[in-house]
Amino acid sequence: MTRRKIFFAGMLIFALTFFLVQIVPAEEMKSGEINWVQGYITAIGNGTADPSGNRVKDKLKSLRAAELVAQRTLLETLKGVRIDSTTTVENLMLKEDIINSRVEGVIRGARIVKRDVKWEGDVPLASVEMRICLSSKVGGCGADTSLISALDIGHKSEPSYVPPERITSSNAPFLPPPETPKKSIAFDASKPVTGAIFSLEGRPFERQLLPVIITVGSENRQLTVYSVKNVTPKVIRSYGVVRYADNEEQARKNPYIGDNIVLIPVENVTKDNMIVVGADAVRVIRETTMHGNDYLSDAKVVISSN
């Protein structure tokens, strides 16, 4: 008797599972992705409509259903974007109503990059891919349709873990003596440096909108080399604070950082997800940003995974 109960219970579960899978509408099957290299968030929404006898009307209804799902997926994916090591977009939305409304506006203005409708008999199966940009100068986004513009993060206070003291000429004595870097710091010294690539060399780092680069001086003294405070607010609104690349070759192809790039090896990543560079790197940055050539203030910075 017990075996029969188990058998029928198993059959019931199987039947319910099969039934539920069959009735799950296409619009519930969704996916979203943050593309840090290209600088956008994308989402795909799927939708359908009950046949009404009017194929044009049914097609439009299925596309609209797919768009709504893509927007919902964009919102959920966007909420997970890290602003810094302690704050996500969702945290900021919960704290500030105005940010919440701005983000919703960006979602409503998301760009449709692909539409497709297939038919199974009289049933339309629509798929819509939508995209929002992290900053306004990526992928043809307008100034008011990017995540950076919605968050208005240029005026935010930095987290408590960021070293308040920044690299200046006056605190140079606190830097340790030069060391031989794992990878040479290469650039053409005969002309102005146009940007910087920080190579993580495979070290684990969680990508975020506002990365922090520091150095560690004598007596374990931490100093901030680069953060959102280095970048002018106008540049932040248009370009953000950083671009990302999977490797050095990909990073060098980014036109924004120019053709005379200084390649800087990363020494470590802290538990607070701050990037650490050595004294040699700091000296090169200081020398190449003198005389009005402050490429850091223009956020001409790429963080490369390898």
C-alpha positions as CSV (number, residue, x, y, z in Angstrom):
1,M,0.0,0.0,0.0
2,T,2.8,2.3,0.9
3,R,4.5,1.7,-2.4
4,R,1.3,2.4,-4.3
5,K,0.9,5.7,-2.4
6,I,4.5,6.7,-3.2
7,F,3.9,5.7,-6.9
8,F,0.7,7.7,-7.2
9,A,2.3,10.7,-5.3
10,G,5.2,10.6,-7.7
11,M,2.8,10.5,-10.7
12,L,0.8,13.4,-9.3
13,I,4.0,15.5,-8.8
14,F,5.1,14.7,-12.4
15,A,1.7,15.6,-13.8
16,L,1.6,18.9,-11.9
17,T,5.1,19.7,-13.0
18,F,4.2,19.0,-16.6
19,F,1.0,21.0,-16.3
20,L,2.8,24.0,-14.7
21,V,5.5,24.0,-17.4
22,Q,2.9,24.0,-20.1
23,I,1.0,26.9,-18.7
24,V,4.0,29.1,-17.8
25,P,3.6,32.0,-20.4
26,A,6.5,32.9,-22.6
27,E,6.8,36.3,-21.0
28,E,8.1,34.7,-17.8
29,M,11.2,33.3,-19.5
30,K,13.6,36.2,-19.2
31,S,17.2,37.1,-19.0
32,G,19.3,40.2,-18.3
33,E,23.0,41.0,-18.5
34,I,25.4,43.8,-17.5
35,N,28.0,44.3,-20.3
36,W,30.7,46.3,-18.5
37,V,33.1,46.2,-21.6
38,Q,30.6,47.7,-24.0
39,G,28.9,49.8,-21.3
40,Y,25.3,48.7,-21.3
41,I,22.7,46.6,-19.7
42,T,20.6,44.4,-21.9
43,A,17.5,42.3,-21.3
44,I,15.4,40.0,-23.5
45,G,11.6,39.7,-22.9
46,N,9.3,37.1,-24.4
47,G,5.6,37.5,-24.7
48,T,2.5,36.1,-26.4
49,A,-1.2,36.8,-26.9
50,D,-4.3,34.8,-27.1
51,P,-5.5,34.4,-30.7
52,S,-8.3,36.9,-31.5
53,G,-8.6,36.2,-35.2
54,N,-6.8,39.5,-36.0
55,R,-3.2,38.6,-36.6
56,V,-2.0,42.2,-36.7
57,K,-3.6,43.0,-33.4
58,D,-2.3,39.8,-31.8
59,K,1.2,40.5,-33.1
60,L,1.2,44.0,-31.5
61,K,-0.1,42.6,-28.2
62,S,2.6,40.0,-28.0
63,L,5.3,42.6,-28.8
64,R,3.9,44.9,-26.1
65,A,3.9,42.0,-23.6
66,A,7.5,41.2,-24.5
67,E,8.5,44.8,-24.1
68,L,7.0,45.0,-20.6
69,V,8.9,41.8,-19.6
70,A,12.2,43.2,-21.0
71,Q,11.6,46.4,-19.0
72,R,11.0,44.5,-15.8
73,T,14.1,42.4,-16.5
74,L,16.2,45.5,-17.1
75,L,15.0,46.9,-13.8
76,E,15.9,43.8,-11.9
77,T,19.3,43.5,-13.6
78,L,20.0,47.2,-13.1
79,K,19.3,47.0,-9.4
80,G,22.3,44.6,-9.0
81,V,24.8,47.0,-10.6
82,R,27.4,47.9,-8.0
83,I,28.1,51.6,-7.5
84,D,31.0,50.9,-5.1
85,S,31.9,48.0,-2.8
86,T,29.1,48.7,-0.3
87,T,26.3,50.1,-2.4
88,T,24.2,48.8,-5.3
89,V,21.8,50.7,-7.4
90,E,18.9,49.1,-5.5
91,N,20.3,50.4,-2.2
92,L,20.3,53.9,-3.7
93,M,16.8,53.6,-5.1
94,L,15.5,52.5,-1.7
95,K,17.2,55.5,0.0
96,E,16.2,58.2,-2.4
97,D,12.8,58.5,-4.1
98,I,14.1,60.9,-6.7
99,I,16.7,58.3,-7.8
100,N,14.0,55.7,-7.9
101,S,11.8,57.9,-10.3
102,R,14.8,58.7,-12.4
103,V,15.8,55.1,-12.8
104,E,12.2,54.2,-13.8
105,G,12.4,57.0,-16.4
106,V,15.6,55.5,-17.8
107,I,13.8,52.1,-18.0
108,R,10.9,53.6,-19.8
109,G,13.3,55.2,-22.3
110,A,15.2,52.0,-22.9
111,R,16.2,51.4,-26.5
112,I,14.8,48.5,-28.4
113,V,17.6,46.9,-30.4
114,K,15.8,43.8,-31.7
115,R,12.2,42.6,-32.3
116,D,11.0,39.3,-33.5
117,V,7.7,37.5,-33.8
118,K,7.2,33.8,-34.7
119,W,4.0,32.0,-35.1
120,E,2.8,28.7,-33.8
121,G,-0.4,28.3,-35.6
122,D,-2.4,31.3,-34.7
123,V,-0.4,32.1,-31.5
124,P,2.3,34.8,-31.8
125,L,5.5,34.3,-29.9
126,A,7.3,37.7,-29.6
127,S,10.9,38.4,-28.5
128,V,12.2,41.9,-27.7
129,E,15.7,42.9,-26.7
130,M,16.1,46.2,-24.9
131,R,19.2,48.1,-23.8
132,I,20.2,51.0,-21.5
133,C,23.6,52.5,-21.4
134,L,25.8,53.0,-18.3
135,S,26.9,56.4,-19.5
136,S,25.5,58.7,-22.2
137,K,28.5,58.6,-24.5
138,V,28.1,54.9,-25.2
139,G,26.0,53.2,-28.0
140,G,24.3,56.5,-29.0
141,C,22.5,57.1,-25.8
142,G,21.2,60.5,-25.0
143,A,22.3,62.6,-22.0
144,D,19.1,61.8,-20.1
145,T,18.8,58.1,-20.9
146,S,21.9,56.6,-19.1
147,L,22.2,55.0,-15.7
148,I,25.0,57.5,-14.7
149,S,22.8,60.5,-15.4
150,A,19.9,59.0,-13.4
151,L,22.0,58.2,-10.3
152,D,23.8,61.6,-10.2
153,I,26.7,60.0,-8.4
154,G,29.2,62.7,-9.0
155,H,28.3,64.5,-5.8
156,K,28.1,61.4,-3.6
157,S,30.3,61.0,-0.6
158,E,32.9,58.3,-0.9
159,P,32.6,55.2,1.3
160,S,34.4,55.2,4.7
161,Y,37.0,52.6,3.5
162,V,38.4,55.0,0.8
163,P,41.6,56.6,2.1
164,P,40.7,60.3,2.7
165,E,44.3,61.4,1.9
166,R,45.1,61.7,-1.8
167,I,48.4,61.5,-3.7
168,T,50.0,65.0,-3.9
169,S,53.5,66.3,-4.2
170,S,53.6,67.1,-0.5
171,N,53.1,63.5,0.6
172,A,55.7,62.0,-1.8
173,P,58.1,61.1,1.1
174,F,55.5,58.7,2.4
175,L,55.9,56.6,-0.7
176,P,58.1,53.5,-0.5
177,P,61.2,53.3,-2.7
178,P,60.7,52.1,-6.3
179,E,60.3,48.4,-7.0
180,T,60.6,46.4,-10.2
181,P,57.0,46.0,-11.4
182,K,55.7,42.6,-12.6
183,K,54.9,44.3,-16.0
184,S,56.8,47.2,-17.4
185,I,55.1,50.6,-17.2
186,A,55.4,51.5,-20.9
187,F,54.5,54.7,-22.7
188,D,56.0,57.2,-25.1
189,A,57.7,59.8,-23.0
190,S,58.2,62.1,-26.0
191,K,54.6,63.2,-26.1
192,P,51.7,63.6,-23.6
193,V,50.1,60.5,-22.2
194,T,46.5,60.2,-23.3
195,G,45.1,57.7,-20.9
196,A,45.9,54.8,-18.5
197,I,45.2,51.1,-18.5
198,F,45.3,49.4,-15.1
199,S,46.0,45.7,-15.7
200,L,44.6,43.3,-13.0
201,E,46.7,40.5,-14.4
202,G,43.9,38.0,-13.6
203,R,43.3,39.2,-10.0
204,P,39.7,38.9,-8.8
205,F,37.9,42.2,-8.9
206,E,34.2,43.0,-8.9
207,R,33.4,45.6,-11.5
208,Q,31.6,48.7,-10.3
209,L,30.7,52.2,-11.4
210,L,33.0,53.9,-9.0
211,P,36.2,51.9,-8.6
212,V,39.0,53.1,-6.2
213,I,42.7,52.9,-6.9
214,I,45.1,53.3,-4.0
215,T,48.7,52.9,-3.1
216,V,50.3,51.8,0.2
217,G,53.1,54.0,1.5
218,S,55.5,53.7,4.4
219,E,54.1,52.5,7.8
220,N,51.2,50.9,5.8
221,R,49.8,54.3,5.0
222,Q,47.1,54.2,2.3
223,L,46.6,57.0,-0.2
224,T,44.0,57.4,-2.9
225,V,45.4,57.5,-6.4
226,Y,42.2,57.6,-8.4
227,S,38.5,57.7,-7.6
228,V,35.3,59.6,-8.6
229,K,36.8,62.7,-6.8
230,N,39.5,62.9,-9.5
231,V,36.9,63.3,-12.3
232,T,35.1,66.5,-13.2
233,P,31.3,66.3,-12.8
234,K,30.7,67.1,-16.4
235,V,32.8,64.1,-17.5
236,I,31.1,61.8,-15.0
237,R,27.7,62.6,-16.4
238,S,28.9,61.9,-20.0
239,Y,31.5,59.2,-19.7
240,G,31.3,57.8,-16.1
241,V,34.5,57.2,-14.1
242,V,36.0,54.1,-15.9
243,R,35.8,51.7,-18.7
244,Y,36.4,48.0,-18.5
245,A,38.2,45.5,-20.8
246,D,38.7,41.8,-20.7
247,N,42.4,42.1,-21.8
248,E,45.0,44.6,-22.7
249,E,44.5,44.3,-26.4
250,Q,40.8,45.1,-26.0
251,A,41.6,48.0,-23.7
252,R,44.0,49.6,-26.2
253,K,41.3,49.6,-28.9
254,N,39.1,51.9,-26.8
255,P,39.3,55.2,-28.7
256,Y,38.5,57.3,-25.7
257,I,41.8,56.8,-24.0
258,G,43.9,57.8,-27.1
259,D,47.0,56.2,-28.6
260,N,49.7,57.1,-26.0
261,I,48.6,55.0,-23.1
262,V,50.5,54.2,-19.9
263,L,50.1,50.6,-18.9
264,I,50.2,50.2,-15.1
265,P,50.4,46.8,-13.4
266,V,48.1,46.2,-10.4
267,E,49.8,44.8,-7.3
268,N,46.8,43.7,-5.3
269,V,43.1,44.1,-4.7
270,T,42.0,44.7,-1.1
271,K,39.1,43.0,0.7
272,D,37.1,46.2,0.1
273,N,37.6,45.8,-3.7
274,M,40.1,48.6,-4.0
275,I,42.8,48.3,-6.6
276,V,46.4,48.7,-5.3
277,V,49.3,50.0,-7.4
278,G,52.9,50.5,-6.5
279,A,55.1,53.5,-5.9
280,D,56.5,53.4,-9.5
281,A,53.0,53.6,-10.9
282,V,52.3,56.6,-8.6
283,R,55.4,58.4,-9.8
284,V,54.6,57.8,-13.4
285,I,51.0,59.0,-12.9
286,R,52.2,62.1,-11.1
287,E,54.7,63.0,-13.9
288,T,52.4,62.3,-16.8
289,T,49.5,64.4,-15.4
290,M,51.6,67.5,-14.9
291,H,51.4,70.7,-16.9
292,G,47.6,70.5,-17.6
293,N,47.6,67.0,-19.0
294,D,45.3,65.5,-16.4
295,Y,43.8,62.6,-18.2
296,L,42.5,61.3,-14.9
297,S,40.1,64.2,-14.5
298,D,38.7,63.2,-18.0
299,A,38.3,59.6,-16.8
300,K,40.5,58.3,-19.5
301,V,41.0,55.1,-17.5
302,V,40.4,51.5,-18.4
303,I,40.6,48.6,-16.0
304,S,41.7,45.4,-17.8
305,S,41.1,42.0,-16.3
306,N,44.3,40.6,-17.9
